[in-house]
Each structure stands twice: as structure tokens, then as C-alpha cells.
Amino acid sequence: MFCALELLLLCHLFLGLGLGLDLDLPSYSVPAMSPSEIQASPNTNATLPCNVTFALSVKGDKIHKSLIKVSWISNGSDIASFREAATQIKEGFSWDTTDFINGDFSLTVLRASLDLQGQYECTVSYNSTMLHSSNVTFSILASPTLSIPQQWVVLETESHFTCHADGFYPPPVSFSWTRDGQVIQPPYHIEGEQTPDGYYMAVGNLTFYPSREDQNVTFGCKVSHYGSYQELDFQLNITYLPSVRLAAVLSHANNIPLTLYCDVESFYPEEVSVSWLQNSTVLPQPPATELNPDGTYRTRHYYTLSPEQREQGGKVECTVNQPGVVHPVSGSAYLEKLDPQAEAPVLTKSAKASVALMCISLVLVVLLCFGVSWRRRDEKKKSLNVSGIILPPRVIVGQKGRVTMSIEGQRVDRVQTAWFLNDTPISDTSLTASEKGPLLPSRGETGYYKLHTLGPLYSSGSGTQQLISSLTFIPQISIHKGAVFKCQVSYMGKDKIVVERVSEKFTILSAPEVSEIQLAETPGDSDVISMTVQASHFHPDVITFRWFCQGSELSPVASQASSSPRPNSEGVFSAFSQCKLPRSELEKGGTKVWVSVHHIALKQPVTRETRGFIKRPCVSEIVGSTSSPEKTLILGCEITDFYPPNVSVTWLKLRGGEQDDREEEVIVGGEMWGPIQTQPRLYRATATLKRRPTNKEKKERGGGIICRVEHCSLHEPIEKHWRNVDVVAPSIPPLISVCWSSEGVGVFSLMLKGGHPKVKLLWAAGGPTLSPLVSNETEEIGDDGQRELKSVCALERSTSLPSQTNKQLERLKNGHAIKTKAAVTDPDAEGIEYIDEKVDEENNNIDRDEETKSEVDEDSVKEREQGPGALHINRINLTKGPRGNERARLRVCVEITHPALKLPVYRTWTEPNEEISSSTLKP
């Protein structure tokens, strides 16, 4: 095809030379067809090339744009076309037609996506002659986003880790794993699975046996995708399995409770829970831990079996549960071995003799003690065995906790207990305080306490009784931090305290509330974006922030977590962490940044992430408009250059006061137009408010109206204050009133009603051009109670240079100055002659080439000194026209400006045609 095209062009050229014709057809160099491939990231712009080189002849032929024809086609569908200087292009594409003359017909793909992939064909012709045809293959290349779920692994036990690669295209990806930078698993390919949005996700797995040397060692997941590499580092959370030993506290009788204890040693981390089972049935519990020199912890857990449980016998187990452990470690033993008292004694002859001797001794002791009074014997019966106060393993704000104490003896049915927080008595408030109230009630509000008493429980075959006293409470940091519980045991009707037990101090945990990541421009450096995350309401004060970006860990530039944050009035702590990145990285929209927050009250770290860029909005001042007191007041402000598009506007009415004590009231009826996109990552909106101000608001000068704008990029809302809530435009008459005196002086007047604040007026007169005039304004209150502003301007016209005439001198001598008020309000005033004012619409079209000379007579200043009521006479010199017997038509104009008017209002009087004719006939 191209050979035939070249032949055709040569024929045209030789034909033109042979016939001596100037052909308006340039010659072209046809490039060789070579298909190309263009790749782009999602949501970015990509240019598909299509270029033609025009080789112009020596005579300087010009390229005519109307003869160019261009078309882009993809998958049989027309994308863009240009024909006869008219263009059509599909939405989502663009091109610059001004580059066509230079041979550049490239097509730009806007916001590339998967559905735009494929082969694009570009065809160019000039003057119906095919010049160029090429194919371009367009495809998407999206890098994966990496994440590794954090989990606990068990020391020297088979463990599994997963590395997630999300949002990549096209497949496949390659996974490899490293330890301290050394490859521990070579790369392997995974095709992945396609997600509903068309992209792919894949999971890489690592199986290994963690050792003690792996603690605090950095592991990494490395992912390769079409030449790009990403690596995400992490550290192991290793669980050390404990050794568990179960034993019993020896007792000397079978009919009393048996106390067991369970030694749990050499475990990590500190958080551990211990449960008790008897014959595979779970029993209730409580504990405390201690730190070993090697950094592990140890704890001993006790459990007291009731006489019935002790008599039941059988197998007793102590099971230890730890994070990440599937099969918990346990210790077990049979009561027959733990409790020798439960076995039937076998006595030898010597033992029997010893027992007999002991019995004789006991009989003698009983006989000696037989004389002790009954009261002393009664006191013995009142002796009690009281356990320590058992605290809950974890005390968490907002969750119920229970402290317990058991009492054993023969007269526990007559025992009473009293609970104290430090030295303050505790009463049952479960019926008055809400369980679902705020986590941290205000000071003075009653906390939640519920007292429980279980028993007395009688032991079979013995006179011993057991009483369990417990207290359920909802922790409050401001009250319970550093406190201890105290329980006093006494007999009913007696003031004497038999036993007092005090608990250990306990730590209250409160999980942090983590905000979303706030992005904002750095002051003084708009190319750097600061990212801030806030953690609040946590306890204790130790907290850790870790920042990550595209598989690597970032270093925070500012953090309040490194030093001890100060508690607020409620006793909880707040901290923040800040990280910075270049704006160019975030504006791409694909850079993923996340932060993980670690705290002892959290079972898993809290993660917050962001993608893309957040732009702070610009808010204009409030603009108001209305035309009369009866009409609606319209307020509005512009909100521009913000991202994302989510923005909220609240209108508030203020009733005076300073910033701290002002009264605010939300005004309903506000509307917002938009948001509308102005650029790829910028939006704008307009907030408006329509309302009618009340008479009370018109009288009030303080306060005003506030437009409050809230956006996710703002730490504090932006507020714009409108104080002129009573701005009202005046009522303006349609025409200027005019009257002429017998001396040829025109008095022009205008009366405006209402309006606040005061209106401003400017008078001007002349021909094609206008000169400012001196006017006089008076203000009165009309019969309807509205303000009436009267503006009067006196004017004397002339066709010659200004000079004092005899009439003018006579008027100055006799003091016949026109009074302002009389000229406007008294139609019978001497020397004033009213004429019929006519406004000719055609008189507005005046030749712009006429020259007008106007001057204010210096002698007229003396007329102003005659008195405050004297009206100043302005003089305007109107020059003759080009034909000599005509002069320019006189125009008098007044400009009215007011804050309620968006543009000034103008009123104009134009001299009628008959006035010009009569004036030109005068000698």
C-alpha cells in the first residue's frame, strides 16, 4: 500500500513540474510501521504516541488544518476523530489539536483503568491521502501492596507466617523470605487470584521452627513484580512454654478445705491465664506473676477444694493457656497422692503404743483444761480462718472486676464484712449507678459497686462453715489508680474487728482510642505533607507508634510517646505521633501509609492507614445580598481547593459575647452547591443561607452569623464571621427629578428610602465624558418610620469658556442663591420653573468622537459660603460639535453604591433633542 502511495505522490510531483503548475500539496516522509507498547499505573494519565513528519517543499507550502483527518479506534470502537477542523473525542481521553500542524496526533488516556486496556489504532490522512497508520498496545502495570498479619509463635514449634500481596496487575508475583538480610527461602512464583475489581492478590507462606536466637531478629518478606521489588520487615512474637507443677498445701484433717497450688515457670510473655479442672470439669480461679532473672516470669496459683470436692478425690489438672499456643501445657496429679490424709492409716505396734501414750496425754490435758470457763470455750468456737483478698488478673476500664475473700469457722453465720477502698467505706450502689454509663464518670458521680455474700456453706460431718464475701466494681482511673481494697471481718452486734485483710495494688488498663491519620501541608514547606495520629484515653502511659510505607518502616519526626505523656483531669493519657513524606509520593494516590499502635491493654495492635492526599480547603469571607427589608437575606461563602470531597458546613447565630462566652445557635436552612471537581484532585463548593432577619436582630449590633466549615484535613473547623446581619438595600426611584429655574440652572434630585447602612452617592455630568459634581444630601425620618435620604445637585450648562455674566454677579450681590430644601420640596419657590421631564431611550447612543470640556468655576466656591442651606451651582462647559451649529447633549448621572448591592446602581438624565435645537438657534 505504501509503495503505491509513494508512486502516486511522485506522479503528482512530476505532473506538476511538467505542466508548470504550483501544486498546493506538500510532500511527506512515511515512517515505517512499528507497533509499540505503553504501560501505566492505575488512575494515572498515559500518552499513546502517533506522529507524522511533514517534509515541506522549497516553495514553503503550508499545512492546512482543514485538510487533516485523524481517527483513533480501539476494539472496533471510535475513540477520537478529527475531520474538517471539527473534533469528537470519547470521555476519558484528550488530545491537543494545536499540535496537529506539527505532526503530533498523540492521544492521552485520563485516569488509566483495566477496562481501557487493549490495542489502539491511529490513522492520519491529508487531503484524502493516507499518510500514517500505527498500532499501540496499552496495558496497566500495578505494583502490589504488602501486609503481614502479626501473630504469636511458639518456641521450637512449627509456626506459619503469611505475606499478603494485594492489588497487583498483571500476574504473577514472586515471593522470598529473609532473616537479617539473608535469604532463608528462595523466590517462588504465584499466579494469584483475581479480585472483583479486576486486580490480583496472592499469599506467600513461610514455615519454620523459631528458636531463642530469633527473638528481636528482623525477618522480611520480599516480593518481585515485573522488575520492581518490595520488602516488608517484621519481628517475631515468641511464646515460651512454661513448666507446670501441681502440689497441695498439707493439712491435718480430712474434713477441712484442701488448698492446691500450681507452679508455672519459665514462660513468656507475661500475659498468661491459668484454669483449674477436676475430672475434666472447669473450676473457678485468680493469680499473680513474678519476674525471673533470665527475663521470664513465674507465678503460683492456689485453689482451695471444699471438703466435698476433697472427698470426691480423682484427678486434678492445672492447665496454662498462652497466646498462639494451640495445645496448652498442663500438670496433673491424683488427690490420693497429693493428699496423704485421704489414705487410711496403717499403724505398726510401736505406732500404736505411741498413739496410746498420746491419748493418755490428751486425756490429762483435757482434765487440766476442764475448769476453763464456758466463755473462753465459746471464744474458741469463734476463731476464724480468713484468706487473703484475691484480685482479678486484669482490671480494665469499663469492664467489671471482682475481688473475693473466703472466711471459715464454726460461727460464720454470725460474721459480717465491711469493704473499703483505701480507708473509704464502700456501699452497694448497683441499684443507683448505671453499668452502661460513661467509662470515666465526672467527679462526684457515684461509681458502680455490688456486694455479694455466699454462704454460709456447711461441711458434711463437721461443724466448720465457709462464707465467701466478694465485691464487683467497674474500674475508674481517677478513683482506683494506686488504690487497695480492704475488708474488715467482725461479728454482728460487736464493734471489735476480728480480722482485717488488705489487697495488693493493682494496675488499671485502658485501651487507647486511636484517631484516623490526619494529613496536612507542612507550614513553610508546601512540598512536604505531615501525617499525624492521635491516641487518647489510654492507661498506663507506655505506648508505641510504628509507621510503615510501601513495605518499609518509617521514622517519626515528632512523637509524644517517647516521653511520658501527662494525664488529664480524668487520669488517662494522650499522645501523638507524626511522620512526614514528600507531597509527590502522596499525590500519586497509590502510596499506602499505615501506623500500628501498641499498648499493654490491646490484645492486638490498632492499625490506621491512609491512601492518597488530603488538601486543606480555602474558605472565602461571607458575602451578603438583599434588595429590601421584606425580602430574604442571602449569605454565601466559597470553599475551594480541598480533597477529599467530603466537607460539611454549619451556620451559627451569635448573641454577642467574647470568643469563650459567646452564645451559639444553629441556623437551619443552609444549602451547599457541589462539591464539583475543578482539577484531578481538587474540589470546590458554595455554601449559602437564606433567612429573614427578625426585628430584634435588626436592632442588635453585636453578635452576627458564623459559617463553620469542617473537613478531615482540619484539626479545628474554619470559621468566617458575618457581622452586618442587618444590611438592607435602599429603595431607589427609577428616574431623576429635574426642575429648571428662570436663570437656566437645573436642579436634579433623587430621594432614597430605607436601607442600612447609609448609601453613598456620586453625581457626574457632561457629554460623551462625565465630570464629578458637588451635591447636597439631607436625611429625615418619613411618616412610615423609614429613613429618607434626599440628594440634590444644581447644574448650569454653557457652550463657551466659563466667565461671570452680569446675571451671575447680580445674583451674588442680591444673594438669590437657590435653597436646597426649597428646590426639592416647595414647587412654588421663587425663581424655579419645573419642566416636563422626558427620558428618550434613543438619547443614550451618543457619538464617542465628540469632545467635551467641563470645568467647575472657582467663583462658585463663594456661593457655598453663603450658608449651609445654599445649593452649590456646578458649571459644565459643553463644546460645539464638528459642524459648529450643534453641541454635545447634556447627560447627568448619579452612581449609588451600598454593601447590599453587588454592583453600583446608576440613574441617568439625558437632554432631549428639542433642547439642543433651541439652544443652537440662540445668537
ABEGO torsion letter per residue (X at the ends): XAAAAAAAAAAAAAAAAAAGBBBBBBBBBBBBBBBBBBBBBBGBBBBBBBBBBBBBBAAGBBBBAAABBBBBBBGGBBABBBBGGBBBBBBGBBBBAAAAAAGBABBBBBGBBAAABEBBBBBBBBGGBBABBBBBBBBBBBBBBBBBBBBBBBBGBBBBBBBBBBGBOBOBBBBBBBBGGBBABBBBBBAEBBBAAGBBBBBBBBBBBBBAAABGBBBBBBBBBGGBBBBBBBBBBBBBBBBBBBBBBBBABAABBBBBBBBBBGBOBABBBBBBBBGGBBBBBBBBBBBBAAGBBBBBBBBBBBAAAAAAEEBBBBBBBBBGBABBBBBBBBAAAABAAABBBBBBAAAAAAAAAAAAAAAAAAAAAAABBAAAAAAAAABBBBBBBBBBABBBBGBBBBBBBBBBEAAAAABBBBBBBEABBBBBAAAABBAABBABBBBGBBBBBBBBBBOBBBBBGBABBBBBBBBBBBBBAAAABGBBBBBBBBBBGBABBABBBBBBBBBBBBBBBBBBBBBBBBBGBAABBBBBBBBBGBOBABBBBBBBBGGBBBBBABBAAABBBBBBAAGBBBBBBBBBBBAAAAAAGABBBBBBBBBAABABBBBBBBBEBBBBBBBBBBBBBBABAABBBBBBBBBBGBOBABBBBBBBBBBEEBAAABBBBBBBGBBBBOBBBABAABBBBBBBBBBBBBAAAAABABEEBBBBBBBAABABBBBBBBABAABBBBBBBABBBBBBBAAGBBBBBBBBBEEOBBBBBBBBBEBABBBBBBBBBBBBBBAAGBBBBBBBBBBBBBABBBBBBAAAAAAAAAGBBBBAAAAAABAABBGBBBBBBBBBAAAABBBAABBBBBBBBAAAAAAAAAEAABBBBBBBBBBBBAAGABBBBBBBBBBBBBAABABBBBBBBBBBAAAAAAAAABX
